[in-house]
Amino acid sequence: MPRATSLAAELKKRLGVDSKLIPGGGGVFDVSADGKVIFSKKAAGRYPEPEEIIGALQKAKK
C-alpha cells in the first residue's frame, strides 16, 4: 500500500482531504469521492498520478 499511502499524504497536504484507505486484493486500486469512482487502475491499466486525482477532486467539488 505504499502508493496509496503516498497519494493519501499528498491529498492531505495539497487539499486538506482525509483519505480512507481500504485494503483490497487482486491489484485493485480505485479512488472514489462522494461514492463515485474517479479513477480505476483496472480500467486505466496503470496507477494514477497525484495530479490526476487532485484535478478530478477539484473538478468534482465544482
Backbone torsions as a table, in degrees:
resi	resn	phi	psi	omega
1	MET	NA	17.5	-179.7
2	PRO	-59.9	-38.3	179.5
3	ARG	-66.3	-41.9	179.6
4	ALA	-64.3	-43.5	179.2
5	THR	-63.4	-42.5	178.4
6	SER	-63.6	-43.5	178.5
7	LEU	-64.8	-42.3	178.5
8	ALA	-60.2	-41.9	178.7
9	ALA	-64.9	-39.9	179.1
10	GLU	-65.8	-41.2	178.2
11	LEU	-64.3	-38.7	177.7
12	LYS	-64.7	-45.6	-177.8
13	LYS	-65.3	-46.8	-173.1
14	ARG	-84.6	-35.2	-174.0
15	LEU	-119.0	-8.8	-176.7
16	GLY	72.1	22.6	-176.7
17	VAL	-93.7	129.7	173.1
18	ASP	-88.7	128.1	-177.6
19	SER	-102.7	147.9	174.4
20	LYS	-108.4	114.7	179.9
21	LEU	-94.3	126.7	-178.7
22	ILE	-118.9	111.3	179.5
23	PRO	-59.4	140.0	178.9
24	GLY	-132.8	-168.1	179.7
25	GLY	-141.2	169.1	175.5
26	GLY	69.2	23.2	177.5
27	GLY	79.1	14.7	179.3
28	VAL	-69.8	132.7	175.8
29	PHE	-148.1	90.1	179.3
30	ASP	-111.4	146.2	174.9
31	VAL	-119.5	124.3	-179.0
32	SER	-122.4	151.3	174.4
33	ALA	-140.0	128.4	-179.3
34	ASP	53.1	39.0	176.8
35	GLY	80.2	1.3	179.9
36	LYS	-112.3	134.5	177.4
37	VAL	-73.4	123.3	178.3
38	ILE	-105.3	-12.8	173.9
39	PHE	-155.7	135.9	175.9
40	SER	-130.4	119.6	177.2
41	LYS	-61.6	-36.9	-180.0
42	LYS	-62.4	-44.3	-179.3
43	ALA	-70.7	-39.5	-176.7
44	ALA	-83.8	-24.8	-178.1
45	GLY	78.2	17.5	-179.0
46	ARG	-163.2	168.1	174.2
47	TYR	-79.5	152.7	179.0
48	PRO	-79.1	154.2	169.6
49	GLU	-86.4	144.9	-180.0
50	PRO	-52.4	-39.6	-178.7
51	GLU	-62.1	-33.5	177.7
52	GLU	-62.7	-45.4	-177.6
53	ILE	-70.3	-42.2	178.2
54	ILE	-60.2	-45.3	178.5
55	GLY	-61.9	-43.2	-179.6
56	ALA	-65.1	-39.2	178.8
57	LEU	-68.1	-41.5	178.0
58	GLN	-63.6	-40.4	178.8
59	LYS	-65.3	-39.8	-179.1
60	ALA	-66.7	-27.0	-179.0
61	LYS	-73.7	-20.5	-175.9
62	LYS	-82.7	NA	NA
